[in-house]
Amino acid sequence: MVLLAKLAFRNIFRQRRRSLLTGLSMGGGYLLLALAFSLTDGSYSNLINIFTNDHTGHVQIHFEDYLNRPGIHKTLQRNSPLESLLNADDEVLSWAPRIYGAGLGYGGEKSAPLSIVGIEPELEKATTLIGQKISEGQYFSDATDADGYYPAMIGYGVADMLKLGVGDELVLISSGADGSIANDIFIVSALVGSRDGYDKMNVYIPLSAAQDFFSMYGRVHEYAIITGHPKQASGLAESLSERIADASVTVSPWQKVEETFYKSMQADKQGNQVTMGIVVFLICIGVLNTVLMSVLERTRAVSYTHLTL
């Protein structure tokens, strides 16, 4: 071992400049690879955490193909064995039921199309970051005020278009699941998100109010589930699918819910791997060149010695 170490250091210091350049290229390549992989994986991990904790959840449960073809009649029954299963699963940290619908909102003399989302106030707050996105006003409950009106939280896009603020009346008009005309008055309790957020045209109302509004008594469109880490989503979705007896229930991990983003992320990662592979190849060529130069120098030295003899 001592002899090998002496030979190695002798070879290194024989051509100091060449050894220095080779070492710098290897060290620089290593730092470049580590930085590139850290930035790519870190950026995507942060982005996944943001949208899964913000609204998507790690796993979602729907009726049949609701995820790809939403419909007001594609619903799940609340207070069913499904909720008991979610409560009993140790991997499920929290879950929240939701109702989705489109409608027309009126405020004063203005009107605008908007998205209506029915949420269970406490369950949604425990599952997503909606409670931290209140910019003005207060997070609502499912109780009516003294006049019998339910509260509503609106995005900044709705507030700007309808000229509404906290405490103002918001009239919503849509169609119910039974074919009736859905209309009601809500009191704005808070402004949610930002003017550039995905939820700027959303109106959040209590789940009980949404069930009455859309004539969907005791039913919901979606369950959003949070688990320990996004990487556990696929395993949890598969496990829940196997344990749910109803074949009409579809369990989807966030990779399926945000399929377009997931495929773009995988394509970008593959492109980065190709780029990093080229960098590694160039570094290997540089090291190989140094080794060949050393071998050729020794070969010429040995040949010259034989000739002189």
WOHUFEN-V124890 format. One record per residue. N is the residue number from 1. PHI is phi in whole degrees, -180 to 180 (* if undefined). BURIAL is # if it has 16 or more other ideal C-beta (glycine too) atoms within 10 Angstrom, else .. Layout:
# WOHUFEN-V124890
((N:PHI:BURIAL) (N:PHI:BURIAL))
This chain:
# WOHUFEN-V124890
((1:*:.) (2:-65:.) (3:-64:.) (4:-62:.) (5:-64:.) (6:-63:.) (7:-64:.) (8:-64:.) (9:-67:.) (10:-64:.) (11:-67:.) (12:-66:.) (13:-89:.) (14:-65:.) (15:-124:.) (16:-64:.) (17:-65:.) (18:-66:.) (19:-64:.) (20:-64:.) (21:-64:.) (22:-65:#) (23:-64:.) (24:-66:.) (25:-66:#) (26:-69:.) (27:-66:.) (28:-64:.) (29:-65:#) (30:-63:.) (31:-63:.) (32:-63:.) (33:-64:.) (34:-62:.) (35:-66:.) (36:-64:.) (37:-68:.) (38:-66:.) (39:-65:.) (40:-66:#) (41:-66:.) (42:-65:.) (43:-64:.) (44:-68:#) (45:-63:.) (46:-64:.) (47:-65:.) (48:-64:#) (49:-62:.) (50:-64:.) (51:-79:#) (52:-73:#) (53:-80:#) (54:-79:#) (55:-153:#) (56:-74:#) (57:81:#) (58:-83:#) (59:-140:#) (60:-128:#) (61:-120:#) (62:-137:#) (63:-91:#) (64:49:.) (65:-100:.) (66:-58:#) (67:-60:#) (68:-92:.) (69:-135:.) (70:-62:.) (71:-155:.) (72:-64:#) (73:-89:.) (74:-87:#) (75:-125:#) (76:-119:#) (77:-79:.) (78:-80:#) (79:54:.) (80:-103:.) (81:-57:.) (82:-61:#) (83:-68:.) (84:-64:.) (85:-65:.) (86:-66:#) (87:-67:.) (88:-87:.) (89:-83:#) (90:-70:.) (91:-77:#) (92:-86:#) (93:-81:.) (94:-162:#) (95:-150:#) (96:-147:#) (97:-85:#) (98:-143:#) (99:-127:#) (100:-121:#) (101:-165:#) (102:-111:.) (103:-161:#) (104:-116:.) (105:-108:#) (106:-122:#) (107:-144:#) (108:66:.) (109:-105:.) (110:-106:.) (111:-142:.) (112:-161:.) (113:-74:.) (114:-154:#) (115:-102:#) (116:-108:#) (117:-123:#) (118:-94:#) (119:-131:#) (120:-82:#) (121:-49:#) (122:-74:.) (123:-67:#) (124:-66:#) (125:-65:#) (126:-80:.) (127:-100:#) (128:-122:#) (129:-95:.) (130:-60:#) (131:-66:.) (132:-90:.) (133:-101:#) (134:-76:#) (135:-92:.) (136:-139:.) (137:85:#) (138:-132:.) (139:-62:#) (140:-90:#) (141:-124:.) (142:-94:#) (143:-97:.) (144:-85:.) (145:-85:.) (146:-63:.) (147:-92:.) (148:86:.) (149:-97:.) (150:-80:#) (151:-82:#) (152:-145:#) (153:-109:#) (154:-123:#) (155:-79:#) (156:-67:#) (157:-63:#) (158:-65:#) (159:-62:#) (160:-71:.) (161:-72:#) (162:-98:#) (163:55:.) (164:-112:#) (165:-138:.) (166:-61:#) (167:96:.) (168:-82:#) (169:-90:.) (170:-124:#) (171:-100:#) (172:-113:#) (173:-131:.) (174:-156:#) (175:-122:#) (176:-86:#) (177:-65:#) (178:-93:.) (179:90:.) (180:-80:.) (181:-86:.) (182:-94:#) (183:-153:.) (184:-165:#) (185:-110:.) (186:-125:#) (187:-106:#) (188:-67:#) (189:-103:#) (190:-165:#) (191:-105:#) (192:-115:#) (193:75:#) (194:-138:.) (195:-72:.) (196:-108:.) (197:-76:#) (198:-65:.) (199:-98:#) (200:-67:#) (201:-108:#) (202:-95:#) (203:-122:#) (204:-100:#) (205:-129:#) (206:-58:#) (207:-59:#) (208:-62:#) (209:-68:#) (210:-67:#) (211:-65:#) (212:-68:#) (213:-63:#) (214:-94:#) (215:55:.) (216:-117:#) (217:-60:.) (218:75:.) (219:-130:#) (220:-140:#) (221:-95:#) (222:-154:#) (223:-119:#) (224:-102:#) (225:-124:#) (226:-113:#) (227:-118:#) (228:-67:.) (229:-155:.) (230:-55:#) (231:-68:.) (232:-85:.) (233:-62:#) (234:-63:#) (235:-65:.) (236:-67:#) (237:-62:#) (238:-66:.) (239:-64:.) (240:-66:#) (241:-60:.) (242:-71:.) (243:-93:.) (244:-83:#) (245:-73:.) (246:-78:.) (247:-70:.) (248:-82:.) (249:-91:#) (250:-112:#) (251:-110:#) (252:-128:#) (253:-74:#) (254:-62:#) (255:-62:#) (256:-86:#) (257:-64:#) (258:-107:#) (259:-63:.) (260:-62:.) (261:-62:#) (262:-63:#) (263:-68:.) (264:-64:.) (265:-63:#) (266:-65:.) (267:-65:.) (268:-66:.) (269:-65:.) (270:-65:.) (271:-63:.) (272:-65:.) (273:-66:.) (274:-64:.) (275:-61:.) (276:-66:#) (277:-64:.) (278:-65:.) (279:-61:.) (280:-62:.) (281:-61:.) (282:-64:.) (283:-65:#) (284:-63:.) (285:-62:.) (286:-64:#) (287:-66:.) (288:-62:.) (289:-62:.) (290:-64:#) (291:-63:.) (292:-64:.) (293:-61:.) (294:-64:.) (295:-66:.) (296:-65:.) (297:-61:.) (298:-67:.) (299:-63:.) (300:-65:.) (301:-64:.) (302:-66:.) (303:-62:.) (304:-64:.) (305:-65:.) (306:-65:.) (307:-65:.) (308:-68:.) (309:-75:.))
